[in-house]
């Protein structure tokens, strides 16, 4: 199975920009990752109360948790809206939608969902900033300031009386950044320019905050109302976020002038950093000298002005030299272009004469090429004949994965024409469960040049069934090692897979039997050991102390031996009965039975065995002409009643209801015992299976298995409803007129 794809279309060359799309995209990715990293680090600081992660330096303003969350959303939105281009052959190329005939076309869906999630994150950033501004302007509390952490109102820590609320300048920056991210990928150029313009405001606010921290000007850090202070790392992160937004669509935005490979662009890139850094640094140095008492205010101002004049004079001279050099190079290029033009005219006349002789040689070459094409056509015809004669499906693909040939076996097996295959690919005949694996394997094969091998299922046209096939493909390479074609086959291996499945099922069955034997040995040895120990101990007492024991004590020991023997006999009977049921030889002798009377007598017998329980019997309807196997019915009801008594160690009421209607007898036995856990109910009727909460209550796990077999022989049903520490209800439904055989003729039912 293959993916059809066509060669990618190269994007238009953009030689007017100094950095390429790759560099800008990488820089924007670094910016978005840095913003996400800062937000995550601050949240970790709040979670574990690490002061240095919240405020960088002691005494500095801490970044709010909502601010950190906003940075994570903004960075994620920027990351998701970045270009999804792939590098190939040294050029950036946009991946096209796969051509007609492609099987899988999910690239566009991936880009759509990526950008949709990115837009969602930007909307959340916009709402976070906007709602906080609403809180400031209208003095409302929308309860969004302490969504992540409960904080107290401390002006010393946050510079605001609203606990957990981000600074006004921070909220304004988030509001504008979110709006900028929403408009980032707009189709209209004016909207993109608006998005870039909006992001300049957070940059300015962040720069003002940095200046405020550096110069100790609190008005710059608070900006408005002087209610809240933007944290230092908040300001830096906003600057990084704004730079990332500016770099996303640099070829159609305000930053185009700075990045252009022109005189203006070169001048801007040289002067702009100095314009920002030099005044900031010189002003800070002048302030430090004045603070240290080295000079007064007037001298400091004069020194600052002189420093600026010298610095910018040097910068202007430096740029003038560079621009002069560029102008000289341009003049030299123009002169070289004129000389090249003259030389070209001379060479054109020479080339005209050469072309005349080359034309004759070309005609001879065309004749030879036609002969070679004819030979190639004959070879291809022989190849196709051999491929059509093969019993396997044969296909070929181009180096880019586009499948361009199928043999006749494909059309006969799938019933698809060549046009249908090119339109729909292999989707209509490939099993849905094998789809994604086939995508991954084939993509890896044709991208890496490794051999392709997979097992998948194809739908056969003749009967509509899916059959397993072994798919293989090998790359054909030229003398330079480049792939020129893929040749693949698909071989029907369904019969072999069925044989393997049968072998696996037989092995699993053997394992189940082995496990069942192990359980049988474990449980029966334990159940036999207890009565045997009782018999042995009572026999030793009678042997050694018979002459000392009173007749009552002797009788008590004999009764213990009898009870143990009965217990062992009952266990052996259960094992033999279950063995017959498993072998399909369980005897079924339906006879005419008064079911109501039978149940009443059974309840009286079971009531004698317990003083802590009360068995209440209730019957509804008339069970007339009931043909039921009395012996198997006794197994069913006695097991269920004894279980109700045994697993209700605290005593209580056991309710036994008999309902006869519509030709069926419904037996319902309900207790108030320990109940059965939900996890154990699925395997409750398996041999040697017991609930996990029985504790020290004795049992073999055979009773309910025998009950289930007995119910199945009657053609009835059994179900259970139980809740731990509340009780259990078993409901058995048997047909009343089951005359599978005459009463005098026993029947052995095969499964």
Secondary structure, DSSP 8 states (H G I E B T S, - for coil): --------EE----TTBSS-HHHHHHHHHHHHHHHHHHHHHHHHHHHHT-HHHHHSSTTS----HHHHHHHHHHHHHHHHTS---EEETTEEEE-----TT-S---HHHHHHHHHHHHHHHHHHHHHHHHHHHHHHHHT---S-TTSS------HHHHSSSSTT---HHHHHHHHHHHHHHHTTT-SSHHHHHHHHHHHHHHHHHHHHHHHHHHHT-HHHHH-STT-----HHHHHHHHHHHHHHHHHTGGGSTTHHHHBSSHHHHHHHHHHHHHHHHHHHHHHHHHHHHHTTSS-HHHHHHHHHHHHHHHHHHHHHHHHHHHHHHHHHHHHHHHHHHHHHHHHHHHHHHHHHHHHHHHHHHHHHHHHHHHHHHHHHHHHHHHHHHHHHSSSEEEEE-TTS-EEEE-HHHHHHH---HHHHHHHTTTTTB-GGGHHHHHHHHHHHHHHT--EEEEEEEE-TTT--EEEEEEEEEEEE-TTS-EEEEEEEEEE-HHHHHHHHHHHHHHHHHHHHHHHHHHHHHHHHHHHHHHHHHHHHHHHHHHHHTTTS-HHHHHHHHHHHHHHHHHHHHHHHHHHHHHHHHTT--EE--EEE-HHHHHHHHHHHHHHT-SSEEEEEEEES--TTEEE-HHHHHHHHHHHHHHHHHT-TT-EEEEEEEEEETTEEEEEEE--SS---HHHHTTTTSTT---TT-TT----S-HHHHHHHHHHHTT-EEEEEEETTTEEEEEEEEESB--SS-TTS-EE---
